[in-house]
Every structure is written in C-alpha cells, then in structure tokens.
Amino acid sequence: MGRIPIFINTDCTLPYDFLIDWKEYCVWIEESEIDQASSKLIDFHNSLSEKDFINLQYKCREIWLKWLSPEGFFSNFYHHLPQFKIKQG
C-alpha cells in the first residue's frame, strides 16, 4: 500500500498535473488554510470508510510506481515534450 500525502499548496506545479488530478490523491490544503490543517486532516480521515482509505492507499502506490518512481517518471517523461509532426516527402 502507498502513503496518502498531505500537500500544502504554495502555488506549486506537481509532476504530470496535466494527467493526474492530485486533489483526488492528497489531503489538499491551500496555503491560506494552513491554520486549519489539523481539522482538514481529521475531516479527510472521517470522510473515508476503512475500505475507501485502503483503496486510496493502493491508488497512491500505483501512482508512485507508474508516474513517480525513477522508472515510471522517465518512462513517461515524453508526455512533457511537445508533439512533433514529421513531414513525409
């Protein structure tokens, strides 16, 4: 199983944010809400059943393996590159 990150949004760009909706996989806290972080974390945990929590852990692990591990990151890096069209003669 994976870990469920707590993310404090300080206007960051996350890897593959154009393919992954990070708010689905993190406890997302805006920088302006930092004083409410503990209550947001408690609310997050209270909003999930035990089964949902475990499923989210598995999904986070899948994201790590597919997109963030060294192998996953570099095997998918081409998604960041502009698409080039080759003209055929």
C-alpha positions as CSV (number, residue, x, y, z in Angstrom):
1,M,0.0,0.0,0.0
2,G,1.0,3.6,-0.5
3,R,1.0,6.6,1.6
4,I,-1.6,9.4,1.3
5,P,0.3,12.7,1.1
6,I,-0.6,15.9,2.8
7,F,0.0,18.7,0.3
8,I,0.2,22.4,1.2
9,N,-0.4,24.3,-2.0
10,T,2.1,27.1,-2.2
11,D,1.4,27.6,-5.9
12,C,3.5,24.6,-6.9
13,T,3.5,22.6,-10.0
14,L,3.2,18.9,-9.4
15,P,4.6,16.3,-11.8
16,Y,2.1,15.2,-14.5
17,D,-0.5,17.6,-13.2
18,F,-2.0,17.6,-16.7
19,L,-2.7,13.9,-16.4
20,I,-3.2,13.3,-12.7
21,D,-5.8,15.1,-10.6
22,W,-3.7,15.4,-7.5
23,K,-6.6,16.6,-5.3
24,E,-8.0,13.1,-5.6
25,Y,-4.9,11.5,-4.0
26,C,-3.8,14.0,-1.4
27,V,-5.1,15.8,1.6
28,W,-5.0,19.1,-0.2
29,I,-4.6,22.3,1.9
30,E,-4.3,25.7,0.4
31,E,-1.6,27.9,1.9
32,S,-4.2,30.3,3.1
33,E,-5.8,27.5,5.1
34,I,-2.6,26.3,6.9
35,D,-4.1,27.3,10.3
36,Q,-6.9,24.8,9.6
37,A,-4.6,21.9,8.6
38,S,-5.3,19.7,11.6
39,S,-9.1,20.0,11.2
40,K,-8.8,19.3,7.4
41,L,-6.8,16.2,8.1
42,I,-9.3,15.0,10.6
43,D,-12.2,15.8,8.2
44,F,-10.4,13.9,5.5
45,H,-10.0,10.8,7.6
46,N,-13.6,11.0,8.9
47,S,-14.9,11.2,5.3
48,L,-13.5,7.8,4.3
49,S,-14.6,4.4,5.3
50,E,-11.8,1.9,6.2
51,K,-12.3,0.3,2.8
52,D,-12.1,3.6,0.9
53,F,-8.9,4.6,2.9
54,I,-7.2,1.3,1.9
55,N,-8.3,1.7,-1.7
56,L,-6.8,5.2,-1.8
57,Q,-3.6,3.8,-0.3
58,Y,-3.4,1.3,-3.2
59,K,-4.1,4.0,-5.8
60,C,-1.4,6.2,-4.3
61,R,1.0,3.3,-4.6
62,E,0.0,2.8,-8.2
63,I,0.7,6.4,-9.0
64,W,4.1,6.2,-7.3
65,L,5.0,3.1,-9.4
66,K,3.6,4.3,-12.7
67,W,4.5,8.0,-12.6
68,L,6.9,9.0,-9.8
69,S,9.4,6.2,-9.2
70,P,12.6,6.7,-11.2
71,E,11.5,4.1,-13.8
72,G,8.0,5.4,-14.0
73,F,8.9,9.1,-14.2
74,F,11.4,8.7,-17.0
75,S,9.4,6.2,-19.0
76,N,6.5,8.7,-19.1
77,F,8.6,11.8,-19.5
78,Y,7.7,12.1,-23.1
79,H,4.3,13.4,-22.0
80,H,6.1,16.7,-21.1
81,L,7.5,17.1,-24.6
82,P,5.7,18.9,-27.4
83,Q,4.5,16.7,-30.1
84,F,6.5,16.9,-33.3
85,K,5.0,16.1,-36.6
86,I,7.3,14.6,-39.2
87,K,6.6,15.6,-42.7
88,Q,6.6,12.8,-45.2
89,G,8.0,13.5,-48.6
